[in-house]
Each structure stands twice: as structure tokens, then as C-alpha cells.
Amino acid sequence: MTSPGSFPGGILRYLRALPLDYAFVWRSHLRSLLGNASVPKRYLEGDRAPILLLPGVYESWRYLRWFGDYLNERGHPVVVVPGMAHNRKPIAATALLAQAILDAHDLRGVVILGHSKGGIIGKTMMLDTDASGRIDRMVTVNSPFSGSRWARFIPDPSIRVFRTDDADLLRLAEQLEVNARITSLGSRADLHVPEGTILPGARNVTFPLDGHFRPLGHPAGRALILAAIDV
């Protein structure tokens, strides 16, 4: 897993990983355009721990559809946040939106599965919105807990919030009390988040893969994510 400021294998390694990384992105976009956008009614059913799906920025919930289907078939109710769209709203606002769903359905023992920005939203919920203690733990995939050096070059506010000096991100980083309930999975090398995903006090796991998106679609990545959810 990358540590702050390091580029394991050098920039050429990242560039070689990009085509594989974005192959998953384009497949997901294509499925979003051609597939059924509605949330399956069966997602409400199940007697195991509810799973809250929190995708990354520019991602719809269908980026995590494979996990939703798989976990629901094995008895987990799956929660998708209406109105999240492609997750470009402010982090705090989205945390409130997601929390309102958990509260409205009186869900308990919730496990969050968050990709990238989804993990930041999830930690915000654990710290700021989950007054009733509905969230049991969280599994994150390549979440920029320490920010990303590239965010300051992107004019879009939905990306700039991941600057390494962002005040809200720094506040979250200082709050360590919930980290023990988080499993942070990070790729060996991630061009989007070169600072890495190591979270002090959390269970930190490294994918045997490079790329920001690729673990979501690769069998080895999916296996590690499912194992972390079922711990």
C-alpha cells in the first residue's frame, strides 16, 4: 500500500496500470447507460447485516452493483441512497442524506461499503451524523483519507475537496476514535491517490493490484472486499 509521498515502482508503473484501471470505468459507464437504473426491490429483503453502498465521485451506485447483488443474494439488505446521482454533492450533505435513510428504516448493525469518496462520506457519518449508533463498521476501497496531491489542479469543487490541505479532510484525519471500526483496503499503486489509504488505528489491507478502480472488478480485489465485509 502506498505511503504518503511515495510512488512505488515509479510513474511508468502507474501509466501501465491506467488502461486496466479505466477498462473497469468504461464498462461501468456502459452498463449504467444501457442497463436498468432502478434499485431492485429485493434489496430491501434479508436478515443479515444491512449494507450501505457509497460510491466514489462521478460514480452512481451501480459502480457497486456487483457487490449489492452478491451480498443481497446471501441475505444482506442493501441500501442505496436516492438522490445521490453521481455523487458530486458536498460530503457533509451526502452524509446527512445517507443517514436519513438509515434513520427512516431504523436500520441497525449497518456495514458501509465505500469506494474512494464513499469512504470519506462514511467516516463523516460515523463521526457526525450517526447519533443513534446505527453503523457497526465500514469497509473502504482506495479512499483518500490523506487527500490527493492532484486535487488542487482540478477546478471542479467536487474534486478539490480532496486537496491534502482541505480543512474538513484534516479534521476527519485528526479524529481517530472510529478508525478501529474501519477496514481500509488500498491498491499497491494508485495514480489518483498517491498518498495512499493507510488509516492509523484501522485494519489496513493491500490489494495485490494497481489502480484506483480495478479492484472493484477484479476477482482478487472482490475476494478481499467480501472477506473484509464478512469479518
HELIX and SHEET records of a PDB file:
HELIX    1   1 ILE A   11  LEU A   34  1                                  24    
HELIX    2   2 LYS A   41  LEU A   44  5                                   4    
HELIX    3   3 TRP A   61  LEU A   64  5                                   4    
HELIX    4   4 ARG A   65  GLU A   73  1                                   9    
HELIX    5   5 ILE A   91  ALA A  104  1                                  14    
HELIX    6   6 LYS A  117  THR A  124  1                                   8    
HELIX    7   7 MET A  125  THR A  129  3                                   5    
HELIX    8   8 ARG A  149  PHE A  153  5                                   5    
HELIX    9   9 PRO A  157  ARG A  160  1                                   4    
HELIX   10  10 ALA A  167  GLU A  174  1                                   8    
HELIX   11  11 ASN A  179  ARG A  181  5                                   3    
HELIX   12  12 ARG A  214  LEU A  216  5                                   3    
HELIX   13  13 PRO A  219  ILE A  229  1                                  11    
SHEET    1   A 6 VAL A  78  VAL A  79  0                                        
SHEET    2   A 6 ILE A  51  LEU A  54  1                                        
SHEET    3   A 6 VAL A 110  HIS A 115  1                                        
SHEET    4   A 6 ILE A 135  VAL A 141  1                                        
SHEET    5   A 6 ILE A 182  GLY A 186  1                                        
SHEET    6   A 6 ARG A 203  THR A 206  1                                        
END                                                                             
